[in-house]
């Protein structure tokens, strides 16, 4: 049976992202993401975000959310501790989440995919 794009992009991975990157012992958000979701189109969007952020810290919020929902399949971040359902992975749901935290999650997914330098052989 020939391989398909779907068989490549259907893989999932789970990471735990601290809500305060400066304090790894802080509460963590469970994130399920698609490791192979980054395509040329998504990378170009990410580069646009980086360029926009260099020009204006507030620019690129919508692009960040678009990239975020491309990569992230689910998470357990609640808007309020009394909530039972996580914040939806939609523009409306994510519009109130700090862009810096969304970027932290995106970076964590990227870091999770890097080879472990202690086991790398060359």
N, C-alpha and C positions, 0 to 999 in steps of 0.2 A: 504494500500500500504506500503510495507516495506521501511524503510529508506535506503538511498544509500550514499556512500562516496561523490558523487557529490553534494547531498543536504547539506552535512556538509561543503564542501569546496567552495560552490558557494556564500557564504555571502561576502559582501564588506563593508568597512568602510572608512571614509574620515577624514584625519587630516591635520593640517597646521603646517609645521615644519619651525621654524625660520632659516634663513641662518647663523645666528650667535647665537649659543645657549647661549652665555654670555649676549646677548642683545635681550630679548624676543620681543622687539618692532621693531626689524629689519624686512626686507622683509621676507615674508613667501612663502614656496612652498606648493602647494596643492598636497596631496598624497592620492591616492585611493589604498587601500591595501586589501589583503585577510587575515582576522583574523585567519582563521583556516588552513592556508597554512603550518604552522609549523608542520612538521611530525618528526618522529624519525630521518629520514635521514637528514632533514634540520637542526635539532638541532645538530646532530653530525658534520655537516659541519660548523655550527656556532662555536662549541667548538674547531674545528680545527683552525678556524680563530683566536680565542682568544689565543690559544696556540702559533700559528705562530707569532702573534703580540707581545707576551711576549718575543719571541726569537729575532725577527727582525721586526721593524716597517713597513718595506716594504713588508714583506711576507704576503700572504693571500689576495692580491688584487683580484685575479681571483675568489677565493672562496667567497669573499665579494660580488662581482658582481653576482655570481651564486645565492647566498642567496637572494640578493636584488631583482633580477627578479623573484624569487620564491614567494616572499611576495608582492611586489609592482606591481599593475596592470597598473597604469597610474600616471602621474604627470604633472605639468605645468612649470617645470624648462626649461628655454631657454638658449642656448649656448651664444646668443647675444641678446640684447634688440630689435634689428631689426628683429629677427626671428619670424616666425608665428607658427612654429611647435615646440613642446618641444623636448628635447634631447631624442632620442630613447632609449628604455629600452633593449638594446642589449650590448654585450661585447664591440663592436666598439663604440657605443654611450656613454657608461659609462666609458670607459677607460680614458677619460680626466677629469672626475669629481673627485674631491678629495675624496680619500677613507674615510677620516675622516667624510666628509659630508654624504657619503653613510651609514656609521656606525651610524651617528646621526639619520638618517631616520629609520634605523632598530631598534634602541633603542626607538625611538618615537612610532613606531608601537607596540612594546612590552609594553611600559608604558601605551599606550592607552587601552590595554586589561586588565590591573590590576584593581582590584576592588577599588572603591572609599572608603578609610578608614573612611571617615566621615559618610558613610551610611551603613557600615558593621555592621552586628549584629552577636553576638556569644553567 
